[in-house]
Amino acid sequence: MWTEKNNQLVRSFEFNDFVAAFSFMTRVAFAAEKMGHHPEWSNVYNKVEIKLSTHDAGNTVTDKDRKLADAIDKLL
């Protein structure tokens, strides 16, 4: 579930292993590139944390972030 925190949409994901986490990140990368909107994220082994905000809107949450979050959810 996405939460709004510090002017960002934030969500953590946990997978069975590193390969599953990295595969998910790859799918997210293609979706983000297609939308022209890119996440701030981190990965440690089987965990991925994603933070979304719109930099050109003053680092706030916008519809671009909500649309990317929805697209990411559909990749699960």
Distance bins in CASP14 RR format, pairs under 12 A and 6 or more apart:
PFRMAT RR
TARGET T0000
AUTHOR 0000-0000-0000
RMODE 2
METHOD distances of the structure
MODEL  1
1 9 0 0 0 0 0 1 0 0 0 0 0
1 10 0 0 0 0 1 0 0 0 0 0 0
1 11 1 0 0 1 0 0 0 0 0 0 0
1 12 0 0 0 0 1 0 0 0 0 0 0
1 13 0 0 0 0 0 1 0 0 0 0 0
1 69 0 0 0 0 0 1 0 0 0 0 0
1 73 0 0 0 0 1 0 0 0 0 0 0
1 76 0 0 0 0 0 1 0 0 0 0 0
2 8 0 0 0 0 1 0 0 0 0 0 0
2 9 1 0 1 0 0 0 0 0 0 0 0
2 10 1 0 0 1 0 0 0 0 0 0 0
2 11 1 0 1 0 0 0 0 0 0 0 0
2 12 0 0 0 0 0 1 0 0 0 0 0
2 13 0 0 0 0 0 1 0 0 0 0 0
2 39 0 0 0 0 0 1 0 0 0 0 0
2 49 0 0 0 0 0 1 0 0 0 0 0
2 50 0 0 0 0 1 0 0 0 0 0 0
2 51 0 0 0 0 0 1 0 0 0 0 0
2 52 0 0 0 0 1 0 0 0 0 0 0
2 61 0 0 0 0 1 0 0 0 0 0 0
2 65 0 0 0 0 1 0 0 0 0 0 0
2 66 0 0 0 0 1 0 0 0 0 0 0
2 67 0 0 0 0 0 1 0 0 0 0 0
2 68 0 0 0 0 0 1 0 0 0 0 0
2 69 1 0 1 0 0 0 0 0 0 0 0
2 70 0 0 0 0 1 0 0 0 0 0 0
2 71 0 0 0 0 0 1 0 0 0 0 0
2 72 0 0 0 0 1 0 0 0 0 0 0
2 73 1 0 0 1 0 0 0 0 0 0 0
3 9 1 0 0 1 0 0 0 0 0 0 0
3 10 1 0 1 0 0 0 0 0 0 0 0
3 11 1 0 0 1 0 0 0 0 0 0 0
3 12 0 0 0 0 1 0 0 0 0 0 0
3 49 0 0 0 0 0 1 0 0 0 0 0
3 50 0 0 0 0 0 1 0 0 0 0 0
3 51 0 0 0 0 0 1 0 0 0 0 0
3 52 0 0 0 0 0 1 0 0 0 0 0
3 61 0 0 0 0 0 1 0 0 0 0 0
3 69 0 0 0 0 0 1 0 0 0 0 0
4 10 1 0 0 1 0 0 0 0 0 0 0
4 11 0 0 0 0 0 1 0 0 0 0 0
4 51 0 0 0 0 0 1 0 0 0 0 0
4 52 0 0 0 0 1 0 0 0 0 0 0
4 53 0 0 0 0 1 0 0 0 0 0 0
4 60 0 0 0 0 1 0 0 0 0 0 0
4 61 1 0 1 0 0 0 0 0 0 0 0
4 62 0 0 0 0 0 1 0 0 0 0 0
4 65 0 0 0 0 1 0 0 0 0 0 0
4 66 0 0 0 0 1 0 0 0 0 0 0
4 69 0 0 0 0 0 1 0 0 0 0 0
5 11 0 0 0 0 0 1 0 0 0 0 0
5 12 0 0 0 0 0 1 0 0 0 0 0
5 49 0 0 0 0 0 1 0 0 0 0 0
5 51 0 0 0 0 1 0 0 0 0 0 0
5 52 0 0 0 0 0 1 0 0 0 0 0
5 53 0 0 0 0 0 1 0 0 0 0 0
5 61 0 0 0 0 1 0 0 0 0 0 0
6 40 0 0 0 0 0 1 0 0 0 0 0
6 51 0 0 0 0 1 0 0 0 0 0 0
6 52 0 0 0 0 0 1 0 0 0 0 0
6 53 0 0 0 0 1 0 0 0 0 0 0
6 59 0 0 0 0 1 0 0 0 0 0 0
6 60 0 0 0 0 0 1 0 0 0 0 0
6 61 0 0 0 0 1 0 0 0 0 0 0
7 40 0 0 0 0 0 1 0 0 0 0 0
7 51 0 0 0 0 1 0 0 0 0 0 0
7 52 0 0 0 0 0 1 0 0 0 0 0
7 53 1 0 1 0 0 0 0 0 0 0 0
7 54 0 0 0 0 1 0 0 0 0 0 0
7 55 0 0 0 0 0 1 0 0 0 0 0
7 57 0 0 0 0 1 0 0 0 0 0 0
7 58 0 0 0 0 1 0 0 0 0 0 0
7 59 1 0 1 0 0 0 0 0 0 0 0
7 60 1 0 1 0 0 0 0 0 0 0 0
7 61 1 0 0 1 0 0 0 0 0 0 0
7 62 0 0 0 0 0 1 0 0 0 0 0
7 65 0 0 0 0 1 0 0 0 0 0 0
8 39 0 0 0 0 1 0 0 0 0 0 0
8 40 1 0 0 1 0 0 0 0 0 0 0
8 41 0 0 0 0 0 1 0 0 0 0 0
8 49 0 0 0 0 0 1 0 0 0 0 0
8 50 0 0 0 0 1 0 0 0 0 0 0
8 51 1 0 1 0 0 0 0 0 0 0 0
8 52 1 0 0 1 0 0 0 0 0 0 0
8 53 1 0 1 0 0 0 0 0 0 0 0
8 54 0 0 0 0 1 0 0 0 0 0 0
8 55 0 0 0 0 0 1 0 0 0 0 0
8 58 0 0 0 0 0 1 0 0 0 0 0
8 59 1 0 0 1 0 0 0 0 0 0 0
8 60 0 0 0 0 1 0 0 0 0 0 0
8 61 1 0 0 1 0 0 0 0 0 0 0
8 62 0 0 0 0 0 1 0 0 0 0 0
8 65 1 0 0 1 0 0 0 0 0 0 0
8 66 0 0 0 0 0 1 0 0 0 0 0
8 68 0 0 0 0 0 1 0 0 0 0 0
8 69 0 0 0 0 0 1 0 0 0 0 0
9 37 0 0 0 0 0 1 0 0 0 0 0
9 39 0 0 0 0 1 0 0 0 0 0 0
9 40 0 0 0 0 0 1 0 0 0 0 0
9 41 0 0 0 0 0 1 0 0 0 0 0
9 49 0 0 0 0 0 1 0 0 0 0 0
9 50 0 0 0 0 1 0 0 0 0 0 0
9 51 1 0 0 1 0 0 0 0 0 0 0
9 52 1 0 1 0 0 0 0 0 0 0 0
9 53 1 0 0 1 0 0 0 0 0 0 0
9 54 0 0 0 0 0 1 0 0 0 0 0
9 60 0 0 0 0 0 1 0 0 0 0 0
9 61 1 0 1 0 0 0 0 0 0 0 0
9 62 0 0 0 0 1 0 0 0 0 0 0
9 63 0 0 0 0 0 1 0 0 0 0 0
9 64 0 0 0 0 0 1 0 0 0 0 0
9 65 1 0 1 0 0 0 0 0 0 0 0
9 66 1 0 0 1 0 0 0 0 0 0 0
9 67 0 0 0 0 0 1 0 0 0 0 0
9 68 0 0 0 0 1 0 0 0 0 0 0
9 69 1 0 1 0 0 0 0 0 0 0 0
9 70 0 0 0 0 0 1 0 0 0 0 0
9 72 0 0 0 0 1 0 0 0 0 0 0
9 73 0 0 0 0 0 1 0 0 0 0 0
10 39 0 0 0 0 0 1 0 0 0 0 0
10 40 0 0 0 0 1 0 0 0 0 0 0
10 41 0 0 0 0 0 1 0 0 0 0 0
10 42 0 0 0 0 0 1 0 0 0 0 0
10 48 0 0 0 0 0 1 0 0 0 0 0
10 49 1 0 0 1 0 0 0 0 0 0 0
10 50 1 0 0 1 0 0 0 0 0 0 0
10 51 1 0 1 0 0 0 0 0 0 0 0
10 52 1 0 0 1 0 0 0 0 0 0 0
10 53 0 0 0 0 1 0 0 0 0 0 0
10 61 0 0 0 0 1 0 0 0 0 0 0
10 65 0 0 0 0 0 1 0 0 0 0 0
10 69 0 0 0 0 1 0 0 0 0 0 0
10 72 0 0 0 0 0 1 0 0 0 0 0
11 24 0 0 0 0 0 1 0 0 0 0 0
11 28 0 0 0 0 0 1 0 0 0 0 0
11 39 0 0 0 0 1 0 0 0 0 0 0
11 40 0 0 0 0 0 1 0 0 0 0 0
11 41 0 0 0 0 1 0 0 0 0 0 0
11 47 0 0 0 0 0 1 0 0 0 0 0
11 48 0 0 0 0 1 0 0 0 0 0 0
11 49 1 0 0 1 0 0 0 0 0 0 0
11 50 1 0 1 0 0 0 0 0 0 0 0
11 51 0 0 0 0 1 0 0 0 0 0 0
11 52 0 0 0 0 1 0 0 0 0 0 0
11 65 0 0 0 0 0 1 0 0 0 0 0
11 68 0 0 0 0 0 1 0 0 0 0 0
11 69 1 0 0 1 0 0 0 0 0 0 0
11 70 0 0 0 0 0 1 0 0 0 0 0
11 72 1 0 0 1 0 0 0 0 0 0 0
11 73 0 0 0 0 1 0 0 0 0 0 0
11 76 0 0 0 0 0 1 0 0 0 0 0
12 21 0 0 0 0 0 1 0 0 0 0 0
12 41 0 0 0 0 0 1 0 0 0 0 0
12 42 0 0 0 0 1 0 0 0 0 0 0
12 43 0 0 0 0 0 1 0 0 0 0 0
12 44 0 0 0 0 0 1 0 0 0 0 0
12 46 0 0 0 0 0 1 0 0 0 0 0
12 47 1 0 0 1 0 0 0 0 0 0 0
12 48 1 0 0 1 0 0 0 0 0 0 0
12 49 1 0 1 0 0 0 0 0 0 0 0
12 50 1 0 0 1 0 0 0 0 0 0 0
12 51 0 0 0 0 0 1 0 0 0 0 0
13 20 0 0 0 0 1 0 0 0 0 0 0
13 21 1 0 0 1 0 0 0 0 0 0 0
13 22 0 0 0 0 0 1 0 0 0 0 0
13 23 0 0 0 0 0 1 0 0 0 0 0
13 24 1 0 0 1 0 0 0 0 0 0 0
13 25 0 0 0 0 1 0 0 0 0 0 0
13 27 0 0 0 0 0 1 0 0 0 0 0
13 28 0 0 0 0 1 0 0 0 0 0 0
13 39 0 0 0 0 0 1 0 0 0 0 0
13 41 0 0 0 0 1 0 0 0 0 0 0
13 42 0 0 0 0 0 1 0 0 0 0 0
13 43 0 0 0 0 1 0 0 0 0 0 0
13 44 0 0 0 0 0 1 0 0 0 0 0
13 46 0 0 0 0 1 0 0 0 0 0 0
13 47 1 0 0 1 0 0 0 0 0 0 0
13 48 1 0 1 0 0 0 0 0 0 0 0
13 49 1 0 0 1 0 0 0 0 0 0 0
13 50 1 0 0 1 0 0 0 0 0 0 0
13 69 0 0 0 0 0 1 0 0 0 0 0
13 72 0 0 0 0 1 0 0 0 0 0 0
13 73 0 0 0 0 0 1 0 0 0 0 0
13 75 0 0 0 0 1 0 0 0 0 0 0
13 76 1 0 0 1 0 0 0 0 0 0 0
14 20 0 0 0 0 1 0 0 0 0 0 0
14 21 0 0 0 0 1 0 0 0 0 0 0
14 24 0 0 0 0 0 1 0 0 0 0 0
14 43 0 0 0 0 0 1 0 0 0 0 0
14 44 0 0 0 0 0 1 0 0 0 0 0
14 45 0 0 0 0 1 0 0 0 0 0 0
14 46 1 0 1 0 0 0 0 0 0 0 0
14 47 1 0 1 0 0 0 0 0 0 0 0
14 48 1 0 0 1 0 0 0 0 0 0 0
14 49 0 0 0 0 0 1 0 0 0 0 0
14 76 0 0 0 0 0 1 0 0 0 0 0
15 21 1 0 1 0 0 0 0 0 0 0 0
15 22 0 0 0 0 1 0 0 0 0 0 0
15 23 0 0 0 0 1 0 0 0 0 0 0
15 24 1 0 0 1 0 0 0 0 0 0 0
15 25 0 0 0 0 1 0 0 0 0 0 0
15 27 0 0 0 0 0 1 0 0 0 0 0
15 43 0 0 0 0 1 0 0 0 0 0 0
15 44 0 0 0 0 0 1 0 0 0 0 0
15 45 0 0 0 0 1 0 0 0 0 0 0
15 46 1 0 1 0 0 0 0 0 0 0 0
15 47 1 0 0 1 0 0 0 0 0 0 0
15 48 1 0 0 1 0 0 0 0 0 0 0
15 75 0 0 0 0 0 1 0 0 0 0 0
15 76 0 0 0 0 1 0 0 0 0 0 0
16 22 0 0 0 0 0 1 0 0 0 0 0
16 23 0 0 0 0 0 1 0 0 0 0 0
16 24 0 0 0 0 0 1 0 0 0 0 0
16 45 0 0 0 0 0 1 0 0 0 0 0
16 46 1 0 0 1 0 0 0 0 0 0 0
16 47 0 0 0 0 0 1 0 0 0 0 0
17 23 0 0 0 0 1 0 0 0 0 0 0
17 24 0 0 0 0 0 1 0 0 0 0 0
17 43 0 0 0 0 0 1 0 0 0 0 0
17 45 1 0 0 1 0 0 0 0 0 0 0
17 46 1 0 1 0 0 0 0 0 0 0 0
17 47 0 0 0 0 0 1 0 0 0 0 0
18 24 0 0 0 0 0 1 0 0 0 0 0
18 25 0 0 0 0 0 1 0 0 0 0 0
18 43 0 0 0 0 1 0 0 0 0 0 0
18 44 0 0 0 0 1 0 0 0 0 0 0
18 45 1 0 1 0 0 0 0 0 0 0 0
18 46 1 0 1 0 0 0 0 0 0 0 0
18 47 0 0 0 0 1 0 0 0 0 0 0
18 48 0 0 0 0 0 1 0 0 0 0 0
19 25 0 0 0 0 0 1 0 0 0 0 0
19 26 0 0 0 0 0 1 0 0 0 0 0
19 43 0 0 0 0 0 1 0 0 0 0 0
19 45 0 0 0 0 0 1 0 0 0 0 0
19 46 0 0 0 0 1 0 0 0 0 0 0
20 26 0 0 0 0 0 1 0 0 0 0 0
20 27 0 0 0 0 0 1 0 0 0 0 0
20 43 0 0 0 0 0 1 0 0 0 0 0
20 45 0 0 0 0 0 1 0 0 0 0 0
20 46 1 0 0 1 0 0 0 0 0 0 0
20 47 0 0 0 0 0 1 0 0 0 0 0
20 48 0 0 0 0 1 0 0 0 0 0 0
20 75 0 0 0 0 0 1 0 0 0 0 0
20 76 0 0 0 0 0 1 0 0 0 0 0
21 27 0 0 0 0 0 1 0 0 0 0 0
21 28 0 0 0 0 0 1 0 0 0 0 0
21 41 0 0 0 0 0 1 0 0 0 0 0
21 42 0 0 0 0 0 1 0 0 0 0 0
21 43 1 0 1 0 0 0 0 0 0 0 0
21 44 0 0 0 0 1 0 0 0 0 0 0
21 45 1 0 0 1 0 0 0 0 0 0 0
21 46 1 0 1 0 0 0 0 0 0 0 0
21 47 1 0 0 1 0 0 0 0 0 0 0
21 48 1 0 1 0 0 0 0 0 0 0 0
21 49 0 0 0 0 0 1 0 0 0 0 0
21 50 0 0 0 0 0 1 0 0 0 0 0
21 76 0 0 0 0 0 1 0 0 0 0 0
22 28 0 0 0 0 0 1 0 0 0 0 0
22 29 0 0 0 0 0 1 0 0 0 0 0
22 41 0 0 0 0 0 1 0 0 0 0 0
22 43 1 0 0 1 0 0 0 0 0 0 0
22 44 0 0 0 0 0 1 0 0 0 0 0
22 45 0 0 0 0 1 0 0 0 0 0 0
22 46 0 0 0 0 1 0 0 0 0 0 0
22 47 0 0 0 0 0 1 0 0 0 0 0
22 48 0 0 0 0 1 0 0 0 0 0 0
23 29 0 0 0 0 0 1 0 0 0 0 0
23 30 0 0 0 0 0 1 0 0 0 0 0
23 43 0 0 0 0 0 1 0 0 0 0 0
23 46 0 0 0 0 0 1 0 0 0 0 0
23 48 0 0 0 0 0 1 0 0 0 0 0
23 75 0 0 0 0 1 0 0 0 0 0 0
23 76 0 0 0 0 0 1 0 0 0 0 0
24 30 0 0 0 0 0 1 0 0 0 0 0
24 31 0 0 0 0 0 1 0 0 0 0 0
24 39 0 0 0 0 0 1 0 0 0 0 0
24 41 0 0 0 0 0 1 0 0 0 0 0
24 43 0 0 0 0 1 0 0 0 0 0 0
24 46 0 0 0 0 0 1 0 0 0 0 0
24 47 0 0 0 0 0 1 0 0 0 0 0
24 48 1 0 0 1 0 0 0 0 0 0 0
24 49 0 0 0 0 0 1 0 0 0 0 0
24 50 0 0 0 0 1 0 0 0 0 0 0
24 72 0 0 0 0 1 0 0 0 0 0 0
24 73 0 0 0 0 0 1 0 0 0 0 0
24 74 0 0 0 0 0 1 0 0 0 0 0
24 75 1 0 0 1 0 0 0 0 0 0 0
24 76 1 0 0 1 0 0 0 0 0 0 0
25 31 0 0 0 0 0 1 0 0 0 0 0
25 32 0 0 0 0 1 0 0 0 0 0 0
25 38 0 0 0 0 0 1 0 0 0 0 0
25 39 0 0 0 0 1 0 0 0 0 0 0
25 41 1 0 0 1 0 0 0 0 0 0 0
25 42 0 0 0 0 0 1 0 0 0 0 0
25 43 1 0 0 1 0 0 0 0 0 0 0
25 44 0 0 0 0 0 1 0 0 0 0 0
25 46 0 0 0 0 0 1 0 0 0 0 0
25 47 0 0 0 0 0 1 0 0 0 0 0
25 48 1 0 1 0 0 0 0 0 0 0 0
25 49 0 0 0 0 0 1 0 0 0 0 0
25 50 0 0 0 0 1 0 0 0 0 0 0
25 72 0 0 0 0 0 1 0 0 0 0 0
25 75 0 0 0 0 1 0 0 0 0 0 0
26 32 0 0 0 0 0 1 0 0 0 0 0
26 33 0 0 0 0 0 1 0 0 0 0 0
26 41 0 0 0 0 0 1 0 0 0 0 0
26 43 0 0 0 0 0 1 0 0 0 0 0
26 48 0 0 0 0 0 1 0 0 0 0 0
26 75 0 0 0 0 1 0 0 0 0 0 0
27 33 0 0 0 0 0 1 0 0 0 0 0
27 34 0 0 0 0 0 1 0 0 0 0 0
27 48 0 0 0 0 0 1 0 0 0 0 0
27 71 0 0 0 0 1 0 0 0 0 0 0
27 72 0 0 0 0 1 0 0 0 0 0 0
27 73 0 0 0 0 0 1 0 0 0 0 0
27 74 0 0 0 0 1 0 0 0 0 0 0
27 75 1 0 1 0 0 0 0 0 0 0 0
27 76 0 0 0 0 1 0 0 0 0 0 0
28 34 0 0 0 0 0 1 0 0 0 0 0
28 35 0 0 0 0 0 1 0 0 0 0 0
28 37 0 0 0 0 0 1 0 0 0 0 0
28 38 0 0 0 0 1 0 0 0 0 0 0
28 39 1 0 0 1 0 0 0 0 0 0 0
28 40 0 0 0 0 0 1 0 0 0 0 0
28 41 1 0 0 1 0 0 0 0 0 0 0
28 43 0 0 0 0 0 1 0 0 0 0 0
28 48 0 0 0 0 1 0 0 0 0 0 0
28 49 0 0 0 0 0 1 0 0 0 0 0
28 50 1 0 0 1 0 0 0 0 0 0 0
28 52 0 0 0 0 0 1 0 0 0 0 0
28 68 0 0 0 0 1 0 0 0 0 0 0
28 69 0 0 0 0 0 1 0 0 0 0 0
28 71 0 0 0 0 1 0 0 0 0 0 0
28 72 1 0 1 0 0 0 0 0 0 0 0
28 73 0 0 0 0 0 1 0 0 0 0 0
28 74 0 0 0 0 0 1 0 0 0 0 0
28 75 1 0 0 1 0 0 0 0 0 0 0
28 76 0 0 0 0 0 1 0 0 0 0 0
29 35 0 0 0 0 0 1 0 0 0 0 0
29 36 0 0 0 0 0 1 0 0 0 0 0
29 37 0 0 0 0 0 1 0 0 0 0 0
29 38 0 0 0 0 1 0 0 0 0 0 0
29 39 0 0 0 0 1 0 0 0 0 0 0
29 41 0 0 0 0 1 0 0 0 0 0 0
29 43 0 0 0 0 0 1 0 0 0 0 0
29 48 0 0 0 0 0 1 0 0 0 0 0
29 50 0 0 0 0 0 1 0 0 0 0 0
29 68 0 0 0 0 0 1 0 0 0 0 0
29 71 0 0 0 0 0 1 0 0 0 0 0
29 72 0 0 0 0 0 1 0 0 0 0 0
29 75 0 0 0 0 0 1 0 0 0 0 0
30 36 0 0 0 0 0 1 0 0 0 0 0
30 38 0 0 0 0 0 1 0 0 0 0 0
30 71 0 0 0 0 0 1 0 0 0 0 0
30 72 0 0 0 0 0 1 0 0 0 0 0
30 75 0 0 0 0 1 0 0 0 0 0 0
31 37 0 0 0 0 1 0 0 0 0 0 0
31 38 0 0 0 0 0 1 0 0 0 0 0
31 39 0 0 0 0 1 0 0 0 0 0 0
31 50 0 0 0 0 0 1 0 0 0 0 0
31 67 0 0 0 0 0 1 0 0 0 0 0
31 68 1 0 0 1 0 0 0 0 0 0 0
31 69 0 0 0 0 0 1 0 0 0 0 0
31 70 0 0 0 0 0 1 0 0 0 0 0
31 71 1 0 1 0 0 0 0 0 0 0 0
31 72 1 0 0 1 0 0 0 0 0 0 0
31 73 0 0 0 0 0 1 0 0 0 0 0
31 74 0 0 0 0 1 0 0 0 0 0 0
31 75 1 0 0 1 0 0 0 0 0 0 0
31 76 0 0 0 0 0 1 0 0 0 0 0
32 38 1 0 1 0 0 0 0 0 0 0 0
32 39 1 0 1 0 0 0 0 0 0 0 0
32 40 0 0 0 0 0 1 0 0 0 0 0
32 41 0 0 0 0 1 0 0 0 0 0 0
32 50 0 0 0 0 1 0 0 0 0 0 0
32 52 0 0 0 0 1 0 0 0 0 0 0
32 64 0 0 0 0 0 1 0 0 0 0 0
32 65 0 0 0 0 0 1 0 0 0 0 0
32 67 0 0 0 0 0 1 0 0 0 0 0
32 68 1 0 0 1 0 0 0 0 0 0 0
32 69 0 0 0 0 0 1 0 0 0 0 0
32 71 0 0 0 0 1 0 0 0 0 0 0
32 72 0 0 0 0 1 0 0 0 0 0 0
32 75 0 0 0 0 0 1 0 0 0 0 0
33 39 0 0 0 0 0 1 0 0 0 0 0
33 68 0 0 0 0 0 1 0 0 0 0 0
33 71 0 0 0 0 0 1 0 0 0 0 0
34 67 0 0 0 0 0 1 0 0 0 0 0
34 68 0 0 0 0 0 1 0 0 0 0 0
34 71 0 0 0 0 1 0 0 0 0 0 0
35 52 0 0 0 0 0 1 0 0 0 0 0
35 54 0 0 0 0 0 1 0 0 0 0 0
35 63 0 0 0 0 0 1 0 0 0 0 0
35 64 1 0 0 1 0 0 0 0 0 0 0
35 65 0 0 0 0 0 1 0 0 0 0 0
35 66 0 0 0 0 0 1 0 0 0 0 0
35 67 1 0 0 1 0 0 0 0 0 0 0
35 68 1 0 1 0 0 0 0 0 0 0 0
35 69 0 0 0 0 0 1 0 0 0 0 0
35 70 0 0 0 0 0 1 0 0 0 0 0
35 71 1 0 0 1 0 0 0 0 0 0 0
35 72 0 0 0 0 0 1 0 0 0 0 0
36 54 0 0 0 0 0 1 0 0 0 0 0
36 55 0 0 0 0 0 1 0 0 0 0 0
36 56 0 0 0 0 0 1 0 0 0 0 0
36 64 0 0 0 0 1 0 0 0 0 0 0
36 65 0 0 0 0 0 1 0 0 0 0 0
36 67 0 0 0 0 0 1 0 0 0 0 0
36 68 0 0 0 0 1 0 0 0 0 0 0
36 71 0 0 0 0 0 1 0 0 0 0 0
37 50 0 0 0 0 0 1 0 0 0 0 0
37 52 1 0 0 1 0 0 0 0 0 0 0
37 53 0 0 0 0 0 1 0 0 0 0 0
37 54 1 0 0 1 0 0 0 0 0 0 0
37 55 0 0 0 0 1 0 0 0 0 0 0
37 56 0 0 0 0 0 1 0 0 0 0 0
37 57 0 0 0 0 0 1 0 0 0 0 0
37 61 0 0 0 0 0 1 0 0 0 0 0
37 62 0 0 0 0 1 0 0 0 0 0 0
37 63 0 0 0 0 0 1 0 0 0 0 0
37 64 1 0 1 0 0 0 0 0 0 0 0
37 65 1 0 0 1 0 0 0 0 0 0 0
37 66 0 0 0 0 0 1 0 0 0 0 0
37 67 1 0 0 1 0 0 0 0 0 0 0
37 68 1 0 1 0 0 0 0 0 0 0 0
37 69 0 0 0 0 0 1 0 0 0 0 0
37 70 0 0 0 0 0 1 0 0 0 0 0
37 71 0 0 0 0 1 0 0 0 0 0 0
37 72 0 0 0 0 0 1 0 0 0 0 0
38 50 0 0 0 0 0 1 0 0 0 0 0
38 51 0 0 0 0 0 1 0 0 0 0 0
38 52 0 0 0 0 1 0 0 0 0 0 0
38 53 0 0 0 0 0 1 0 0 0 0 0
38 54 0 0 0 0 0 1 0 0 0 0 0
38 55 0 0 0 0 1 0 0 0 0 0 0
38 56 0 0 0 0 0 1 0 0 0 0 0
38 64 0 0 0 0 0 1 0 0 0 0 0
38 65 0 0 0 0 0 1 0 0 0 0 0
38 68 0 0 0 0 1 0 0 0 0 0 0
38 72 0 0 0 0 0 1 0 0 0 0 0
39 48 0 0 0 0 1 0 0 0 0 0 0
39 49 0 0 0 0 1 0 0 0 0 0 0
39 50 1 0 1 0 0 0 0 0 0 0 0
39 51 1 0 0 1 0 0 0 0 0 0 0
39 52 1 0 1 0 0 0 0 0 0 0 0
39 53 0 0 0 0 1 0 0 0 0 0 0
39 54 0 0 0 0 0 1 0 0 0 0 0
39 55 0 0 0 0 0 1 0 0 0 0 0
39 64 0 0 0 0 0 1 0 0 0 0 0
39 65 0 0 0 0 1 0 0 0 0 0 0
39 68 1 0 0 1 0 0 0 0 0 0 0
39 69 0 0 0 0 1 0 0 0 0 0 0
39 71 0 0 0 0 0 1 0 0 0 0 0
39 72 1 0 0 1 0 0 0 0 0 0 0
40 48 0 0 0 0 0 1 0 0 0 0 0
40 49 0 0 0 0 1 0 0 0 0 0 0
40 50 1 0 0 1 0 0 0 0 0 0 0
40 51 1 0 1 0 0 0 0 0 0 0 0
40 52 1 0 0 1 0 0 0 0 0 0 0
40 53 1 0 0 1 0 0 0 0 0 0 0
40 54 0 0 0 0 0 1 0 0 0 0 0
40 55 0 0 0 0 1 0 0 0 0 0 0
40 59 0 0 0 0 0 1 0 0 0 0 0
40 65 0 0 0 0 0 1 0 0 0 0 0
40 68 0 0 0 0 0 1 0 0 0 0 0
41 47 0 0 0 0 0 1 0 0 0 0 0
41 48 1 0 0 1 0 0 0 0 0 0 0
41 49 1 0 0 1 0 0 0 0 0 0 0
41 50 1 0 1 0 0 0 0 0 0 0 0
41 51 1 0 0 1 0 0 0 0 0 0 0
41 52 0 0 0 0 1 0 0 0 0 0 0
41 68 0 0 0 0 0 1 0 0 0 0 0
41 72 0 0 0 0 0 1 0 0 0 0 0
42 48 1 0 0 1 0 0 0 0 0 0 0
42 49 1 0 1 0 0 0 0 0 0 0 0
42 50 0 0 0 0 1 0 0 0 0 0 0
42 51 0 0 0 0 1 0 0 0 0 0 0
43 49 1 0 0 1 0 0 0 0 0 0 0
43 50 0 0 0 0 1 0 0 0 0 0 0
48 72 0 0 0 0 1 0 0 0 0 0 0
48 75 0 0 0 0 0 1 0 0 0 0 0
48 76 0 0 0 0 0 1 0 0 0 0 0
50 65 0 0 0 0 0 1 0 0 0 0 0
50 68 0 0 0 0 1 0 0 0 0 0 0
50 69 0 0 0 0 1 0 0 0 0 0 0
50 71 0 0 0 0 0 1 0 0 0 0 0
50 72 1 0 0 1 0 0 0 0 0 0 0
50 73 0 0 0 0 0 1 0 0 0 0 0
50 75 0 0 0 0 0 1 0 0 0 0 0
50 76 0 0 0 0 0 1 0 0 0 0 0
51 59 0 0 0 0 0 1 0 0 0 0 0
51 61 0 0 0 0 0 1 0 0 0 0 0
51 65 0 0 0 0 1 0 0 0 0 0 0
51 68 0 0 0 0 0 1 0 0 0 0 0
51 69 0 0 0 0 0 1 0 0 0 0 0
51 72 0 0 0 0 0 1 0 0 0 0 0
52 59 0 0 0 0 0 1 0 0 0 0 0
52 60 0 0 0 0 0 1 0 0 0 0 0
52 61 1 0 0 1 0 0 0 0 0 0 0
52 62 0 0 0 0 1 0 0 0 0 0 0
52 63 0 0 0 0 0 1 0 0 0 0 0
52 64 0 0 0 0 1 0 0 0 0 0 0
52 65 1 1 0 0 0 0 0 0 0 0 0
52 66 0 0 0 0 1 0 0 0 0 0 0
52 67 0 0 0 0 1 0 0 0 0 0 0
52 68 1 0 1 0 0 0 0 0 0 0 0
52 69 1 0 1 0 0 0 0 0 0 0 0
52 70 0 0 0 0 0 1 0 0 0 0 0
52 71 0 0 0 0 0 1 0 0 0 0 0
52 72 0 0 0 0 1 0 0 0 0 0 0
52 73 0 0 0 0 0 1 0 0 0 0 0
53 59 1 0 1 0 0 0 0 0 0 0 0
53 60 1 0 0 1 0 0 0 0 0 0 0
53 61 1 0 1 0 0 0 0 0 0 0 0
53 62 0 0 0 0 1 0 0 0 0 0 0
53 64 0 0 0 0 1 0 0 0 0 0 0
53 65 1 0 0 1 0 0 0 0 0 0 0
53 66 0 0 0 0 0 1 0 0 0 0 0
53 68 0 0 0 0 0 1 0 0 0 0 0
53 69 0 0 0 0 0 1 0 0 0 0 0
54 60 1 0 0 1 0 0 0 0 0 0 0
54 61 1 0 0 1 0 0 0 0 0 0 0
54 62 1 0 1 0 0 0 0 0 0 0 0
54 63 0 0 0 0 1 0 0 0 0 0 0
54 64 1 0 1 0 0 0 0 0 0 0 0
54 65 1 0 1 0 0 0 0 0 0 0 0
54 66 0 0 0 0 0 1 0 0 0 0 0
54 67 0 0 0 0 0 1 0 0 0 0 0
54 68 0 0 0 0 1 0 0 0 0 0 0
55 61 0 0 0 0 0 1 0 0 0 0 0
55 62 0 0 0 0 0 1 0 0 0 0 0
55 64 0 0 0 0 0 1 0 0 0 0 0
55 65 0 0 0 0 0 1 0 0 0 0 0
56 62 0 0 0 0 1 0 0 0 0 0 0
56 64 0 0 0 0 1 0 0 0 0 0 0
56 65 0 0 0 0 0 1 0 0 0 0 0
57 63 0 0 0 0 1 0 0 0 0 0 0
57 64 1 0 0 1 0 0 0 0 0 0 0
57 65 0 0 0 0 1 0 0 0 0 0 0
58 65 0 0 0 0 0 1 0 0 0 0 0
59 65 0 0 0 0 0 1 0 0 0 0 0
60 66 0 0 0 0 0 1 0 0 0 0 0
61 67 0 0 0 0 0 1 0 0 0 0 0
61 68 0 0 0 0 0 1 0 0 0 0 0
61 69 0 0 0 0 1 0 0 0 0 0 0
62 68 0 0 0 0 0 1 0 0 0 0 0
62 69 0 0 0 0 0 1 0 0 0 0 0
63 69 0 0 0 0 0 1 0 0 0 0 0
63 70 0 0 0 0 0 1 0 0 0 0 0
64 70 0 0 0 0 0 1 0 0 0 0 0
64 71 0 0 0 0 0 1 0 0 0 0 0
65 71 0 0 0 0 0 1 0 0 0 0 0
65 72 0 0 0 0 0 1 0 0 0 0 0
66 72 0 0 0 0 0 1 0 0 0 0 0
66 73 0 0 0 0 0 1 0 0 0 0 0
67 73 0 0 0 0 0 1 0 0 0 0 0
67 74 0 0 0 0 0 1 0 0 0 0 0
68 74 0 0 0 0 0 1 0 0 0 0 0
68 75 0 0 0 0 0 1 0 0 0 0 0
69 75 0 0 0 0 0 1 0 0 0 0 0
69 76 0 0 0 0 0 1 0 0 0 0 0
70 76 0 0 0 0 0 1 0 0 0 0 0
END
